[in-house]
Amino acid sequence: MPADLAVIGLGHLGLPLAQAAVAAGISTLGYKTGPEGGSLTPADMRRMLSGGFRPTTNPAELGRVRTAVICAPTPPGPDGAPDLGQVAAAARTLAAKLRPHTTVILESPVYPGTTEDFLRPLLEEGSGLRAGRDFHLAYSPSRVDPGNRDFTPANTPKVIGGLTPACTESAAAFYGRLTDKVVRARGPREAETVQLLETNYRHVNIALVNEMAVLCNNLGVDLWDVIRCAETKPFGFQAFRPGPGVGGHGIPQDLTGHSTRSLRMVELAQQVNNHMPQYVIQRAAALLNEHGKSARAARVLLLGVTYKADLADQQGTPAHEIALRLMELGASVSYHDPHVPAWSVLGRPVPRADSLYEAAAGADLTILLQQHRTYDLQGLSVKAQLLLDTRGATPTGAAHRL
């Protein structure tokens, strides 16, 4: 049975798009490109299936849709640049079945120029069709925020940049069925650069507040009180908060190797953010020493090992590096996370604490890495022998903050 939409790539980008399309009454196919992992619950998936969502492994079905959106993951490669391997595979699979008048949209995080210089040739060579004449081609930066209940695809504006004005309008007509507002960019390069700017904006500002965390600790200043006061300014300031590291799927991009000039501020921000797990270890070791204990043979409990609160996604979580460094120091590491039933670091299983309060009471040091809603932080601060809060989530004075 033909569908209106094919979502190619069923990971953290594709599944929310498919979910929104099904909710809007759009008949939707889902085509998996690799070992992807999304953040939808089993209940969400059951609702999608009952709403008409059809997962498929048959590429022939891709030739029977009006719109195809490529949401293949682009994880960092060995050089730190996005790996376009799964985008290429998706493009070749689609091209072999591409029909005239189909609208093809790329949503994967990519460098500016990828849609025109990388995706377009693959589609044209594999199909014998010409983009902008025989089929529509556009780019739209994904704005998925997993777990955010306030901003959904329906109320988040969608940016569109097409190869031609007709391509833009065709893509805009599709997204107009999903969202309240469509924003037209000048072209695909501008739309791709929107993704670049939005991702780097987040990383640069997180790096700034992470550096402030180190500075404030040295000065004996309560950074969270500083942020609380600063965010009362009604203009020119947006609050970001420090943490043990930056996780998630939106990797910072500094254009190195893709431009004659890199983004120096982004490169520096990466250095700052990449240092945060080591800073957590330094703070942990210092706290243990202050209380007459050594990191070697210390019992350390890690709370929350996902990259974001209330989700099971572990992409880029700093918990892995923190656990590894603690083990290298000789610490005995365990963890608790209501969303992660089993966890391993470099193939080594990490013991899971069944009873949270008992584990916190028995650990020499408890480190809060992610503030899941289910955690009673006041109770934990009472039970734990020593608590390091990397998120500023505990009541003032109840724990040592990052």
C-alpha positions as CSV (number, residue, x, y, z in Angstrom):
1,M,0.0,0.0,0.0
2,P,1.6,3.4,-1.0
3,A,2.5,5.9,1.7
4,D,2.8,9.6,1.7
5,L,6.1,9.7,3.5
6,A,9.2,7.5,4.0
7,V,11.4,8.3,6.9
8,I,14.8,6.8,6.1
9,G,16.7,6.3,9.4
10,L,14.9,5.4,12.5
11,G,17.1,6.8,15.2
12,H,16.9,9.9,17.4
13,L,15.9,12.0,14.4
14,G,13.8,9.7,12.4
15,L,11.5,8.3,15.0
16,P,10.2,11.6,16.4
17,L,9.6,12.8,12.8
18,A,7.7,9.6,12.0
19,Q,5.7,10.0,15.3
20,A,4.8,13.5,14.4
21,A,3.8,12.5,10.9
22,V,1.6,9.7,12.1
23,A,-0.1,12.0,14.6
24,A,-0.8,14.4,11.7
25,G,-2.6,11.7,9.8
26,I,0.2,11.1,7.3
27,S,0.7,7.5,6.1
28,T,4.3,6.8,7.0
29,L,6.9,4.2,6.2
30,G,10.0,3.7,8.3
31,Y,13.1,2.4,6.7
32,K,16.0,1.5,9.0
33,T,19.5,2.4,7.8
34,G,21.7,0.8,10.5
35,P,21.9,0.0,14.2
36,E,20.0,3.0,15.3
37,G,18.5,3.7,18.7
38,G,15.7,6.1,19.2
39,S,14.1,7.5,22.4
40,L,10.5,6.5,21.9
41,T,8.9,4.3,24.6
42,P,7.3,1.0,23.8
43,A,3.9,2.7,24.4
44,D,4.8,5.4,21.9
45,M,5.7,2.8,19.3
46,R,2.5,0.9,19.9
47,R,0.5,4.1,19.3
48,M,2.4,4.7,16.1
49,L,1.8,1.2,14.8
50,S,-1.9,1.5,15.6
51,G,-1.9,4.9,13.8
52,G,-0.7,3.3,10.6
53,F,3.1,3.5,10.8
54,R,4.7,0.7,8.9
55,P,8.4,-0.2,9.4
56,T,9.8,-1.8,6.3
57,T,13.1,-3.4,5.1
58,N,11.9,-3.5,1.5
59,P,13.6,-0.7,-0.5
60,A,11.1,-1.1,-3.3
61,E,8.5,0.6,-1.1
62,L,10.6,3.8,-1.1
63,G,9.6,4.3,-4.7
64,R,6.0,4.6,-3.9
65,V,6.0,7.7,-1.6
66,R,5.6,11.4,-2.3
67,T,8.2,12.6,0.2
68,A,11.3,10.9,1.5
69,V,13.2,12.3,4.5
70,I,16.7,11.1,5.1
71,C,17.4,11.0,8.9
72,A,20.5,8.8,8.8
73,P,22.9,9.3,11.8
74,T,26.1,11.1,11.1
75,P,28.3,10.1,14.1
76,P,31.8,11.7,14.5
77,G,34.4,9.9,12.4
78,P,38.1,9.3,13.4
79,D,38.9,13.0,12.5
80,G,35.9,14.3,14.5
81,A,34.0,15.2,11.3
82,P,30.5,13.8,10.7
83,D,30.6,10.3,9.1
84,L,28.4,10.4,6.0
85,G,28.5,6.7,5.4
86,Q,24.9,6.0,6.4
87,V,23.7,9.1,4.5
88,A,25.4,7.8,1.4
89,A,23.9,4.3,1.9
90,A,20.4,5.8,2.4
91,A,20.9,8.0,-0.7
92,R,21.9,5.0,-2.9
93,T,19.1,2.9,-1.7
94,L,16.6,5.7,-2.4
95,A,18.1,6.6,-5.7
96,A,17.5,3.2,-7.1
97,K,13.8,3.5,-6.6
98,L,13.3,7.3,-6.9
99,R,10.4,8.4,-9.1
100,P,9.8,11.8,-10.8
101,H,8.1,14.5,-8.7
102,T,9.3,13.0,-5.3
103,T,10.4,15.4,-2.7
104,V,13.7,14.4,-1.0
105,I,14.7,16.2,2.2
106,L,17.9,15.7,4.2
107,E,17.6,16.2,8.0
108,S,20.9,14.6,9.2
109,P,23.5,17.0,10.8
110,V,26.0,17.8,8.0
111,Y,28.4,20.4,6.9
112,P,27.2,23.3,4.7
113,G,27.3,22.2,1.0
114,T,26.5,18.5,1.7
115,T,23.1,18.5,0.2
116,E,24.3,19.9,-3.1
117,D,27.8,18.5,-3.3
118,F,27.4,15.1,-1.7
119,L,23.7,14.0,-1.7
120,R,22.6,15.5,-5.0
121,P,25.2,13.6,-7.2
122,L,24.3,10.3,-5.4
123,L,20.6,10.7,-6.1
124,E,21.1,11.9,-9.7
125,E,23.6,9.1,-10.6
126,G,21.5,6.4,-9.0
127,S,18.2,7.5,-10.5
128,G,19.0,9.1,-13.8
129,L,16.8,12.0,-12.7
130,R,17.9,15.6,-12.2
131,A,17.3,17.4,-8.9
132,G,15.4,20.6,-9.3
133,R,13.9,19.5,-12.5
134,D,12.7,15.9,-12.1
135,F,12.5,15.7,-8.3
136,H,12.6,18.2,-5.5
137,L,15.6,18.4,-3.1
138,A,15.9,20.3,0.1
139,Y,17.6,20.4,3.5
140,S,15.9,21.0,6.9
141,P,17.8,21.1,10.1
142,S,16.4,18.8,12.7
143,R,15.3,20.5,15.9
144,V,14.5,17.5,18.0
145,D,14.9,17.9,21.8
146,P,14.3,14.4,23.3
147,G,12.2,14.4,26.3
148,N,11.1,18.0,26.0
149,R,7.4,18.2,26.7
150,D,7.0,21.9,26.0
151,F,8.5,22.0,22.5
152,T,7.3,19.4,20.0
153,P,7.4,19.2,16.2
154,A,4.0,20.9,16.2
155,N,5.1,24.1,17.9
156,T,8.7,24.2,16.8
157,P,9.3,26.3,13.6
158,K,10.9,24.3,10.7
159,V,13.6,25.8,8.5
160,I,13.6,24.8,4.9
161,G,16.2,25.4,2.2
162,G,15.5,24.0,-1.3
163,L,17.7,23.6,-4.3
164,T,15.2,25.8,-6.2
165,P,12.3,27.9,-5.1
166,A,10.0,25.1,-6.2
167,C,12.0,22.6,-4.1
168,T,11.6,24.9,-1.1
169,E,7.9,25.2,-1.6
170,S,7.4,21.5,-2.0
171,A,9.3,20.8,1.2
172,A,7.5,23.6,3.0
173,A,4.1,22.2,1.9
174,F,5.1,18.9,3.6
175,Y,6.3,20.4,6.8
176,G,3.3,22.7,6.9
177,R,1.3,19.6,7.7
178,L,3.4,19.0,10.8
179,T,4.2,22.4,12.3
180,D,2.6,25.7,13.0
181,K,5.4,27.7,11.3
182,V,7.7,27.1,8.3
183,V,10.7,29.4,7.8
184,R,12.2,29.5,4.3
185,A,16.0,29.9,4.0
186,R,17.7,31.2,0.9
187,G,18.9,27.8,-0.1
188,P,20.2,24.4,1.3
189,R,23.6,25.9,2.3
190,E,21.9,28.5,4.5
191,A,19.6,25.8,6.0
192,E,22.6,23.6,6.7
193,T,24.5,26.5,8.3
194,V,21.4,27.0,10.6
195,Q,22.2,23.6,12.0
196,L,25.8,24.5,12.4
197,L,25.0,27.7,14.2
198,E,22.4,26.3,16.5
199,T,24.6,23.3,17.6
200,N,27.7,25.4,18.1
201,Y,25.8,28.1,20.0
202,R,24.9,25.4,22.6
203,H,28.4,24.0,22.9
204,V,30.1,27.4,23.1
205,N,27.8,28.6,25.9
206,I,28.1,25.4,27.8
207,A,31.8,25.7,27.6
208,L,31.6,29.2,29.0
209,V,29.6,28.2,32.0
210,N,31.8,25.1,32.5
211,E,34.8,27.4,32.7
212,M,32.9,29.6,35.1
213,A,32.2,26.5,37.3
214,V,36.0,25.9,37.6
215,L,36.7,29.6,38.3
216,C,33.9,29.9,40.9
217,N,35.0,26.8,42.7
218,N,38.5,28.2,43.0
219,L,37.1,31.5,44.2
220,G,34.6,29.9,46.7
221,V,31.7,31.4,44.8
222,D,28.3,29.6,44.4
223,L,27.9,29.5,40.6
224,W,24.3,28.3,40.8
225,D,23.4,31.4,42.8
226,V,25.2,33.5,40.2
227,I,23.2,31.9,37.4
228,R,19.9,32.3,39.4
229,C,20.5,36.0,39.8
230,A,21.8,36.5,36.2
231,E,18.9,34.9,34.5
232,T,16.6,37.6,36.0
233,K,18.0,39.9,33.4
234,P,15.2,40.3,30.8
235,F,17.5,40.8,27.8
236,G,21.0,39.9,26.5
237,F,21.3,36.7,28.6
238,Q,20.3,33.1,28.4
239,A,21.0,30.7,31.2
240,F,23.2,27.7,30.6
241,R,24.3,25.4,33.4
242,P,27.5,23.4,33.9
243,G,27.8,19.7,34.0
244,P,30.2,16.7,33.9
245,G,30.5,16.9,30.1
246,V,28.5,17.4,27.0
247,G,26.6,14.4,25.6
248,G,23.9,13.9,23.0
249,H,23.9,13.6,19.2
250,G,24.6,17.2,18.2
251,I,28.3,17.3,17.9
252,P,30.1,20.6,17.6
253,Q,31.4,21.4,14.2
254,D,34.4,23.6,13.6
255,L,34.7,23.2,9.8
256,T,38.3,21.9,10.0
257,G,39.1,20.2,6.7
258,H,36.0,21.6,5.1
259,S,36.9,25.3,5.0
260,T,40.0,27.5,4.7
261,R,39.3,28.7,8.2
262,S,38.0,26.8,11.2
263,L,35.8,28.2,13.9
264,R,38.4,28.9,16.6
265,M,35.9,29.5,19.3
266,V,34.2,26.2,18.7
267,E,37.5,24.4,18.8
268,L,38.3,26.0,22.1
269,A,34.8,25.1,23.4
270,Q,35.4,21.5,22.6
271,Q,38.6,21.5,24.5
272,V,36.9,23.0,27.6
273,N,33.9,20.6,27.4
274,N,36.1,17.6,26.8
275,H,38.0,18.4,29.9
276,M,35.0,18.3,32.2
277,P,35.0,14.5,33.0
278,Q,38.6,14.9,34.1
279,Y,37.7,17.9,36.3
280,V,34.9,15.8,37.9
281,I,37.6,13.2,38.8
282,Q,39.9,15.9,40.2
283,R,37.0,17.2,42.4
284,A,36.1,13.6,43.4
285,A,39.7,12.8,44.4
286,A,40.0,16.1,46.3
287,L,36.8,15.5,48.3
288,L,37.9,12.0,49.2
289,N,41.2,13.3,50.4
290,E,39.6,16.0,52.4
291,H,37.7,13.3,54.3
292,G,40.7,11.1,54.9
293,K,40.1,8.7,52.0
294,S,42.0,7.8,48.9
295,A,40.5,7.2,45.4
296,R,42.3,3.9,45.4
297,A,39.9,1.2,46.6
298,A,37.2,3.9,47.3
299,R,33.6,2.8,46.7
300,V,32.1,5.3,44.2
301,L,28.5,5.3,43.2
302,L,27.5,7.0,40.0
303,L,23.9,8.3,39.7
304,G,22.4,8.7,36.3
305,V,24.6,7.5,33.4
306,T,22.5,8.8,30.5
307,Y,23.3,12.0,28.6
308,K,20.0,13.6,29.4
309,A,17.6,13.5,32.3
310,D,14.7,11.0,32.2
311,L,15.8,9.3,28.9
312,A,17.6,6.0,28.3
313,D,19.9,7.4,25.6
314,Q,23.6,7.1,26.4
315,Q,25.0,8.8,23.3
316,G,28.1,10.7,24.2
317,T,27.4,10.5,28.0
318,P,30.4,11.7,30.1
319,A,29.6,8.9,32.5
320,H,31.6,6.4,30.5
321,E,34.9,8.4,30.7
322,I,34.3,9.3,34.4
323,A,33.7,5.6,35.3
324,L,36.8,4.6,33.3
325,R,39.1,7.1,35.0
326,L,37.8,6.1,38.4
327,M,38.6,2.5,37.6
328,E,42.1,3.5,36.5
329,L,42.6,5.2,39.8
330,G,41.7,1.9,41.5
331,A,38.2,2.9,42.7
332,S,35.4,0.3,43.0
333,V,32.6,1.8,40.8
334,S,28.9,1.0,40.8
335,Y,26.0,2.8,39.3
336,H,22.3,3.5,39.6
337,D,20.0,4.6,36.8
338,P,16.3,3.9,36.6
339,H,16.5,4.0,32.7
340,V,19.5,1.7,32.3
341,P,19.1,-1.9,33.6
342,A,22.6,-2.9,32.6
343,W,25.7,-0.9,31.9
344,S,29.3,-1.6,30.8
345,V,32.4,0.5,30.2
346,L,34.8,-0.7,27.5
347,G,33.2,-4.2,27.7
348,R,33.5,-4.3,31.5
349,P,30.1,-4.7,33.2
350,V,29.6,-2.1,36.0
351,P,27.6,-3.4,39.0
352,R,24.1,-1.9,39.3
353,A,22.9,-0.9,42.7
354,D,19.5,-2.3,43.4
355,S,18.7,-0.3,46.5
356,L,19.6,3.3,45.9
357,Y,19.6,4.5,49.5
358,E,21.6,1.5,50.8
359,A,24.1,1.9,48.0
360,A,24.5,5.7,48.7
361,A,25.0,5.0,52.4
362,G,27.6,2.3,51.7
363,A,29.6,4.3,49.1
364,D,32.5,6.4,50.2
365,L,31.5,8.9,47.5
366,T,28.3,9.3,45.5
367,I,28.4,11.4,42.3
368,L,25.2,12.7,40.8
369,L,25.8,12.9,37.0
370,Q,22.2,13.1,35.8
371,Q,19.2,14.4,37.8
372,H,16.4,12.0,36.8
373,R,13.0,13.0,38.1
374,T,12.7,9.9,40.2
375,Y,15.7,10.8,42.4
376,D,14.8,12.2,45.8
377,L,17.8,14.5,46.1
378,Q,17.0,15.7,49.6
379,G,16.8,12.1,50.8
380,L,20.0,11.2,48.9
381,S,21.9,14.1,50.5
382,V,21.0,12.7,53.9
383,K,21.8,9.1,53.2
384,A,25.1,9.6,51.2
385,Q,28.3,9.7,53.2
386,L,29.7,12.2,50.6
387,L,27.8,13.6,47.7
388,L,29.2,15.4,44.7
389,D,26.5,17.1,42.7
390,T,27.6,17.9,39.1
391,R,24.3,19.4,38.1
392,G,23.5,21.8,40.9
393,A,20.3,19.9,41.5
394,T,20.5,19.3,45.3
395,P,19.3,21.9,47.8
396,T,21.8,24.6,48.8
397,G,24.3,23.2,51.3
398,A,23.0,19.6,50.9
399,A,26.0,18.5,48.8
400,H,29.3,19.5,47.3
401,R,28.6,21.1,43.9
402,L,30.8,21.0,40.9
